[in-house]
């Protein structure tokens, strides 16, 4: 007993020391099961909280949110809680004490809790991560890449450094999840060589994952879609995994995969048919409206004749729950369904129900993006006019809309004007008033704009008559006002705007050229082509532009982009010998053939067309390069597929040319030249400038419907020999597309065509639309006199 009494004080001291060494705050945090308990611990121990405590608390708060469905998450309330603000302050003060793993985990969790990327906490965490970049483990590096992508920093210098580190350490990446995160985050920065290496590594790691894991193959397909790169062996491998696991997939899983397949034009019938059946099973037992809206938007554009009934069945099942959808979801569903054009009583009845829903939503809407979406989809539905209440609501909100939204609404209003048959002679005043309001708001928006990048975002998808007629010139004035904000980061987007609008503005083009020349090494290789394009298309050439072309040529490109680059250099009569010989070498053409198999169909066809046009240009303008013409069969097939309609204006000119030359047999229409240019009209003049007749009839034929068209069966005509001193004349009508939008400045491809026809022996006579349609040529005799002067003098 005495011995035991002696031991007890010792045991008590040991137990006390052990208890004192335990982290009581950390243990209290770990046993929390709801947010309030975490905040309670934080509030009671503010002065004691260490880096580990803050990290644990933030991680647990995100975990609680993560476990909830998206709709039930309460991050908006959580991030304004007083103790959450305390955690932010503590985290910001302790950044330098964090180890690498905690630093990146903290950044990830705060962003997932929807803390503003511009918050000083986020900015300091990113800055500290940048300083430690080279020593971060791959798992943390991939998580950092995700954080940057979430902040729209996928083109930042920091993401560029991550891409470089990924390239160096690629052979050591053995975790498929890490690789997928890095691939998807950096896809816009990877070179063709690195892209191929990533695909090879992904293919290797795919065989190491659990057979029921759909996430990895799904992300591989996403990477291929983002890169617009078709790697069929890898797609087939992923598809096999999807087919085995489809019974365990939910609606979102199947929808996303089908959407990626559609974008890649990878139409695997086995998976598509099985996925239709699985989706129907899921929808019959599901009440998840979010899944329905995603489903419709993804699946309806993929509808084809043989499976359209299945899509309509999905639609009818989903449409039973219309009353529980949000406004934006109704709009998205309607926009997708309008593409079906399916004539069925149930289908049309449901569309009418949706129309009623949209009209009611529109009259209550006050958010610009929501109202714009509803207006757009309403214009797609079979409705002849818009109710006055809806028009009033639109008019009250348009003052808050950006340029893109205003343009979208204007296009919809134009549709209603054409459909509304209640006023056949005059446009209803309600539409006129709304269009005037849209014009005023558009000009106000442009005149008050002060951030170039924000304006370019608004202009990115604008097109149509209203924008071009009402806002394009004002837009150019605004862009010139912001000329000092032009930098290498926005040069490709600004150049693309000029390409889309065909508007020539020398001051802005000069600034684009100077910025691109100075910072060419910073511009991504895929954006170099977009930067160069408007200079070639719009035929804008200065000494500075010469320097820009030289800088572009030094960059490395994918084979198909190199073909595009060389073609648009050829448009400007530039044929760098080294570049031309490289493109027409056997090795390069083999590489190009291999790449064409990986491109989407429209890109494939466009690349083949540009290669033909480049081949033609080199043969005609640089015979000394001795490049063979190897597109004869391709051009023959192209012409056989064509069946061009003849406009009334071309018929008018054809008839008048016959009168000028004293007979229709002196004029040939749609003449195919060597190297397969098609000349609108051809005539032959002897040495005294008198017309010569043709032995073959004109190719202008009358179809059974009495509509004139070019007869493709007669396109491959032979050229009649010319007598000594005679000349062959090509008469081309130049419509508005042949000139820049804002002037009579002729575009580059029109001038190249003229050069080539002259090399082929033609005297080229061009008839610009603005001359033919001028007030001076308003009579039959005036038109004939004009043609006679153009051709015979």
Secondary structure as UniProt FT lines:
FT   HELIX           2..21
FT   HELIX           24..30
FT   HELIX           35..44
FT   HELIX           46..48
FT   HELIX           51..66
FT   HELIX           70..72
FT   HELIX           75..78
FT   TURN            79..80
FT   HELIX           82..93
FT   HELIX           95..97
FT   HELIX           100..112
FT   TURN            113..114
FT   TURN            117..118
FT   HELIX           120..131
FT   HELIX           133..135
FT   HELIX           138..150
FT   TURN            151..152
FT   TURN            154..155
FT   HELIX           157..169
FT   HELIX           170..172
FT   HELIX           176..186
FT   TURN            187..189
FT   HELIX           192..206
FT   TURN            207..208
FT   TURN            211..212
FT   HELIX           214..227
FT   HELIX           232..245
FT   HELIX           246..248
FT   HELIX           251..264
FT   HELIX           269..285
FT   HELIX           289..299
FT   HELIX           300..302
FT   HELIX           305..307
FT   HELIX           308..319
FT   TURN            320..321
FT   HELIX           322..324
FT   HELIX           327..337
FT   TURN            338..340
FT   HELIX           345..364
FT   HELIX           368..380
FT   HELIX           388..397
FT   HELIX           398..400
FT   HELIX           403..419
FT   TURN            421..422
FT   HELIX           429..448
FT   HELIX           452..459
FT   TURN            460..461
FT   HELIX           465..466
FT   HELIX           467..471
FT   HELIX           472..481
FT   HELIX           483..485
FT   HELIX           488..501
FT   HELIX           506..518
FT   TURN            519..522
FT   HELIX           525..537
FT   TURN            538..539
FT   HELIX           543..553
FT   HELIX           559..571
FT   TURN            572..573
FT   HELIX           577..583
FT   HELIX           586..596
FT   TURN            597..598
FT   HELIX           601..621
FT   HELIX           623..625
FT   HELIX           632..641
FT   HELIX           648..661
FT   HELIX           664..666
FT   STRAND          668..672
FT   TURN            674..675
FT   STRAND          678..685
FT   TURN            687..688
FT   STRAND          691..692
FT   STRAND          700..702
FT   TURN            704..705
FT   STRAND          708..710
FT   HELIX           712..714
FT   TURN            724..725
FT   STRAND          727..734
FT   HELIX           736..738
FT   TURN            741..742
FT   HELIX           748..759
FT   TURN            760..761
FT   STRAND          762..768
FT   HELIX           769..772
FT   HELIX           775..777
FT   HELIX           780..792
//
